[in-house]
Amino acid sequence: MKLSTKKLPNGKTVYKSSLPSSIKEDPTDLVIVTGEQDRLDIIAKNVYGDAKFWWRLAALNKQRNGSLYTAPGTQLRIPTK
C-alpha cells in the first residue's frame, strides 16, 4: 500500500493511501475457505504475523467493499511471497 501525505494551510496533515492495482497470482499461494467470523485482518495476522497486511488479501481477492469480513465459504488466495 502506498501512503502519501499533504500538509494543509491550516497545519493539518492529510493522509491518502492507495492499493496496488494488482498482485500477481503465484503457484505457491495458499488457498483457504473462510468460516464464520473470519476477517481479512485476522487472517493476515495468522499468515504474515501482522494484521496490517490485510490489504494484500483484499487486493488479490478483489474484495474492495471496504469490509474486513468475508462471507463464510469464500475461497481466498493468500500470497506467500
C-alpha positions as CSV (number, residue, x, y, z in Angstrom):
1,M,0.0,0.0,0.0
2,K,1.3,3.4,-0.9
3,L,0.8,6.2,1.6
4,S,1.2,9.9,0.7
5,T,0.8,12.9,2.9
6,K,-0.1,16.5,2.2
7,K,0.2,19.4,4.6
8,L,-2.8,21.8,4.6
9,P,-2.6,25.5,5.1
10,N,-4.2,25.2,8.5
11,G,-1.3,22.9,9.6
12,K,-3.2,19.6,9.5
13,T,-1.8,16.7,7.7
14,V,-3.9,14.6,5.3
15,Y,-3.0,11.0,4.7
16,K,-4.0,9.3,1.4
17,S,-3.5,5.6,0.7
18,S,-3.9,3.6,-2.4
19,L,-3.9,-0.2,-3.0
20,P,-1.7,-1.5,-5.7
21,S,-3.5,-2.2,-8.9
22,S,-2.9,-5.9,-8.7
23,I,-0.8,-8.6,-7.0
24,K,0.1,-11.4,-9.3
25,E,-1.0,-14.9,-8.5
26,D,1.8,-17.4,-7.8
27,P,1.7,-21.2,-7.7
28,T,2.9,-21.1,-4.1
29,D,-0.1,-19.1,-2.9
30,L,-2.3,-20.7,-0.3
31,V,-6.0,-21.2,-0.9
32,I,-8.4,-21.3,2.1
33,V,-12.1,-21.4,2.5
34,T,-13.4,-18.9,5.1
35,G,-15.6,-19.8,8.0
36,E,-17.9,-17.8,10.3
37,Q,-16.5,-14.5,11.6
38,D,-13.3,-14.7,9.5
39,R,-11.8,-11.3,8.8
40,L,-9.0,-10.3,6.5
41,D,-7.0,-8.6,9.2
42,I,-7.1,-11.7,11.5
43,I,-6.1,-14.0,8.5
44,A,-3.2,-11.6,7.7
45,K,-2.1,-11.7,11.4
46,N,-2.1,-15.5,11.3
47,V,-0.4,-15.9,8.0
48,Y,2.0,-12.9,7.9
49,G,2.3,-12.1,11.7
50,D,0.9,-8.6,11.2
51,A,-2.7,-7.6,10.7
52,K,-1.8,-4.5,8.6
53,F,-1.2,-6.7,5.6
54,W,-5.0,-7.3,5.2
55,W,-4.9,-5.1,2.1
56,R,-2.8,-7.8,0.3
57,L,-5.6,-10.3,0.7
58,A,-8.2,-7.7,-0.3
59,A,-6.3,-6.7,-3.4
60,L,-5.6,-10.2,-4.7
61,N,-9.1,-11.5,-4.0
62,K,-10.8,-8.3,-5.3
63,Q,-12.5,-7.6,-2.0
64,R,-12.9,-3.9,-2.4
65,N,-16.2,-3.4,-0.4
66,G,-14.3,-1.7,2.5
67,S,-15.1,-4.6,4.9
68,L,-12.6,-6.8,6.6
69,Y,-15.3,-9.5,7.0
70,T,-15.7,-12.3,4.4
71,A,-18.8,-14.4,3.7
72,P,-18.5,-18.0,5.1
73,G,-17.4,-20.3,2.3
74,T,-15.5,-17.6,0.4
75,Q,-12.4,-19.1,-1.3
76,L,-9.4,-16.8,-0.6
77,R,-6.0,-16.9,-2.3
78,I,-3.2,-15.9,0.1
79,P,0.1,-14.7,-1.4
80,T,3.1,-16.3,0.3
81,K,5.7,-14.0,-1.3
